[in-house]
Structure formats: C-alpha cells, structure tokens
C-alpha cells in the first residue's frame, strides 16, 4: 500500500482496510481519523498534507494499523452489547418462558412505548422544517435556517442511534459523519442535499410516526389484556366478601358472545392461564419487533453513510 499523500487518500485507505466491518464502526473510525488529521494540519500551517501525514503516520498509525486497532475495539464493544448469558434452555417450554430473562426483551418493550413520543417529535420536526426551509429559501434567512435544520436532523439521528443501541442492542455510531471543511457555505448545503443519508434519515423520522403508533398501540393493548386476564383469578381471592358481592350483583361480568354472565372459578382460572400465555407471547413479539426496528435504523441511519 502506497503512503497516503493527502487526508482524502488516508481516509480512502482506512475505509478500504475496514471493508466488511460494521458500518457504524467505519463511520466512527473515519470521523476520528479525519478529526485528528485536520487538527494536526491546522497546528502545522506551514507544512503540506503530505509532510504532515508522513509525520502523523508514525504516531497515529498507518491506515491498516488503525483499522486493526478499531477491529479489536469492536470486539469489546460487541461483547458489551450482548445481554448477560442466561441459562441454556433446550426445551420449547424453557425457551418460551425464558424470554423474560432476556434483557433485550425489556429494552425492546420500553422502546415500543417510547416510540410514540419520539415518532411524533421526529415527524413534526421534519414536516415543519421542510415546510419552513422551502418557504424561507427565497430569503436571506433561509440559508442559515436550512443549515440549522439539516444539522438538527443529523444530531437527532445520532441520538436515535444511541437509543437504539442502548435498548435494542444494535451497534450504532458514536460519531456523526465529519463535517465538510475548507468549502463555502453553499457547497456545504449542496453536499447535504446530495448526501443520501440526509434523505434516508428524514424518511426514517417520518416513518417513525406510523411505526410508533403501531408499536405503542399493539404493546399497550396486548399487555393490558394479558395483565387483566392474569389478574382475574386473584380478584376473586382478595377481600372475598366484597368481591363475591360484586360478582353476585353482576358488577363484574364477562361476555364471550353468549351474553354477559358472572364467571365461575373454572372460567377465571382459564382466563388466568390465557393471560400468562398472552403475556409471554407478547414479550416474544416485542423482542422480534425490536430486532427488526434495529435493522431498519441501521440501514437508514448508518449504511448509506459508510461509503462516504
């Protein structure tokens, strides 16, 4: 491999050395390298990029050496993202009920509930931001507003990535793509417009509104029904006198399509069993949706930026 003569050459060689690695890792590595190299160049204004790189390679490392360091660090990061090892369950019943011992299950459950709020916020930001950007584009104030809007979108994309990594266990970037330097403001705006990641990020944010509504509604509905069914037998045991009077008076009734009636013990126990099965089925569903959501975030927020 020839020695890099410019920062762009160094970054290209680093990207090639990291080929096949996680896109989030590539984004972090490229950001760190460019930040370091441009800081070194700024501290040595009298030296060319080639002279600066010849010196820096000895201290910071050649692209292939840096790539190897990041690959080693990634192993540690992936280990940290893995949930604690749970006892191995070979039976179908063990795997079915063992979902409750998976940390990612509860992280996914919380994400499903949080998605409604973040989805609304993302949708409002994109719709209002795009509308104002189009309306103000004919005015002088429109240019800085567009830059601010695009910058906010990128910051929120990074924040969403941290949420996804913490709750769903999917590796996401710790660093944003490095901002363009040495170019005019209009060229930077043009670069943001032509960057596919800008549009995939905004598409993700708009998409999070219907997904957030679906996640929240599905999770709350299934959990409410499951917990209600599970609580039915215990309602008959707590404060028996008052509860029995409530049952006899018809205050607590069920209707399975054959008319309302006061449930008996056999029916209450059956409801409790159904509630337990529905509860654990919902946990499996939530964990599966969490995995799909993590891959969606990975594809729309990270993958398009890896090749830049």
N, C-alpha and C positions, 0 to 999 in steps of 0.2 A: 504494500500500500504506500503510495507516494505521500510525502509530507504535505499537509494542507497549507495553502498559501493565503487563504482568506478565511474569515469566520464562516462564510457560507460553505466553503469546502469542508471545514472541520465538522460542521453540523451535518452535512450530507454523508460524510464518512461515519459519523456517530450513528446516524439513522440506519445506514446500511449494516453496521455492526450489531444493531439491536433488532434487525429484521426477524420477525417471528415472535418477538416478545409482546407482552401485553401492551395495547395501545396507550393505556394510562401511564405505564412505565416510560414509554417512548416520549410522551408529552412532558413528563416531569424531567427526564434526562435532558431533553433539548432545551427546556426553559433554563435549567440550572447552568448548563454549559454556555448558552448564549449570554445569560446574565453575567457570568464570571468573565467571559472573554471580552464583552463590551466594557465592563468595568476596568479590566486591565488596559484596554485600548485607550479609554478615557484618561487613565492615570499616566499614560505614556504618549502624549500627543505628538511628540517628535519622531516616533517610530512608526514604520509601516505595519500593516496587519501581518505580513509575512515574518518580519523581525519579532513582533510581539508573540506570534504563535510559536516560533522557534524556541523562545524562552519559556512560554507558558506550558508547552507540551512536556517539558522536563519536570515541572512542578505539578500541574493539574493532571497530566497524563495524556497519552495518545488516545484517539477515538476508540480503538479496540480495547485499550486498558480501562478506559472509563466505562465502556459498555459492560465489561466483565464485572466491574465493581457494582454497577446497578443491577445486574442479573443476580449477584449474590445477595444484595439488599432485598431484592424482590422475593427471594425465598423466605426471608424472615418476615416480610410483610404478609405474604400469603399464609404463613403459619399463624400469624397474629389474627388474621381474618377468619380462620377456621374456628368453628364453635368448639367448646370443650368436648372431648371424646366421651360419648355416652356408652353404657354397656351394650355390647353387640346383641341384637335380638334376631334370632333366626326364624322364629315363628311368625306367622301372619298376624296373630293377635298382638304379639310383642311389638311388632313394627307399627301396628295401627295405634295402639295406646302410647307407644314410645315417642310419638311426635311431640307430646307435651314436654319432654325433656330436652328438646332441641331449642337452643337459644334463638336461632334464626326464626323459629315459628312465632315467638312473641315479638321479635323485631318486625317481622312482616305484618303481624296483627296491628301493631301500633302504627306502622306506615300506612296501612289501609285506612285507618281512622284519620290520620294526619293529612292524607292525600286530598281530602275535600277542601280543607283550608288552603293548602298550597296551590291546588289546582285553580281555585277561584282567584287567588292573588296573581298567579302567573298569567292567567287568561286576561284579567283586567289590565295588567302591565303591558302585554303585547298589543292588545286591541287599542288601548288609549295611546300607547307610544307610537304605534304605526300611524294612527289617525293624525296625531299632532305633528309627527315628522312629515307626513305628506302635506298637511295644511301650512306648516311653517317653512317648508322648503323654499318658498319664493321670497322669504325674508332673510335678512342677515342673521337673525337669531336662530334660524332653522338649522344652520350648520353645527353650532355647538350643541344644540338640542339633540340632533341625530347622533353625534359622538357620545353624548351622555347616555342616550337611550341604548345604543349598542353596547356601551361599556357596562351598563347596569344589567343587561341581558347576560353578558359573559360572567359577571360576578355571581349572579343568581344561579347560573349553570354550574359554577364551581361549588356553590353552597348546596345545590341539589345533589351534586355528586358526593359530597361529604355525608349527606343524609342517607343516600342510597348505600354507601359503603358501610356506615355505622349500623344501619337497621337491616339491610338485606345481605350484607357480606360480599358485595361485588366490588372488586378493585376499581377505584375511580381516581382521577388525577388529584395530586396535591397542589399542582401549579397550573395556572392558565397558560394558553399559548403566549409566547413572548411578544410584547407589542412592537410594532414596526418602529424602527429608529432611522434617523437620517433622511426622512422623507417629509414632504409637505403635508399639511392637514388634509387637503383634498385627496392626496394619494392614499392617505391612511383610511379616509372614508371609503374611497374606491376599493381598497383592499378588503374592508369589512363587507361591502356589498358583494364582492366576488368570492368571498370565503364561504364555501358550502356549509361550514359549521354554524355560521350565523343563522342561516335559514333552517337548518335542521334543529337547532336549539329552540328557535321560536316555534317551530312546528311541534316540538316536544311540549313546550309550555302551553300551547293551545290545546293539544291533545290531552293534557293532564286534567282539564275541566271535566269532560265526559268520563274519563277513566276514574277520576277522584269521586265523582258522583256514584259511579257503578261500584267502586271498591267500598265506599262508606255505606251505601245502601245495602249491599249484599252482606257485608260483615255484620252490621248492626242488626239487620233483620234475622239472619241465621242465629247469631249469638243470643238475641232476645228470646227467640222461640225455644232454642236449646235450653237456656237457663230457666225459662218459665216451665218447661216440661220437667226439668230436673227438680225444680222446687215443689212441684205439685204434691208428691207423696209426703214431704216434710210439712206442708201446710196443714195436713190432717193430724199431725203429731203434736204440733206446737199449740199450747193453750187449747186442749181438746174440747173443753166445754163450749167456748165461744166459737171455735171453728166449726164444730159439729152443728151448732145452731145456725151458723151461716150456710152450711151445706143444706140443712133441712129446709131453711127458709127459701132456698133457691138463689141466694145471692151469688154463690159460686157454682156455675154450671158449665157444661161443655156441650158442643153441638157438632156431631160428625156427619151431619146431613140427615139424621133421623129424628131431629127435634131436640131441643135443649133438655138436659137432664142433669141430676146431681151424680157425679162419678163415684163409683164404688172403689173399694181397695184394689181389686184386680186391675181396674182401669187406670187408677192412679199409678200403680207400680209399672204398668206397661208404658205409661206416659214418661215416667222417670227413666226407664231403660232407653226409650226412643230419644229422650233428651240427651243422655250421655253419648249415645252413638252419633247423634247430630252434632254435638259439641266437638267431638274428636274429628269427625268428618270435616267440619268447618275449619279446624286447625290445619288439616291436610290441604284443604282448598286454599286457605290463606297463604300457606308456605309455598304452594305451587305458583300462585299469582305473584308472590314476592320474587320468585326466581325469574319469571317472565318479565316483570317490571324492571328488574335489574339488568337484564339483557337488552331491553328496549332503551333504557337510559345509557347503557354502554354504547349502543350503536349510534344513537342520535347525538349524544353529548361528547363522545370521545373519538369514535372510529374515524370520522371524517377529518379530524384534526391531526391524526397520527402521521399522515403522509405529507404534511406541510413542511 
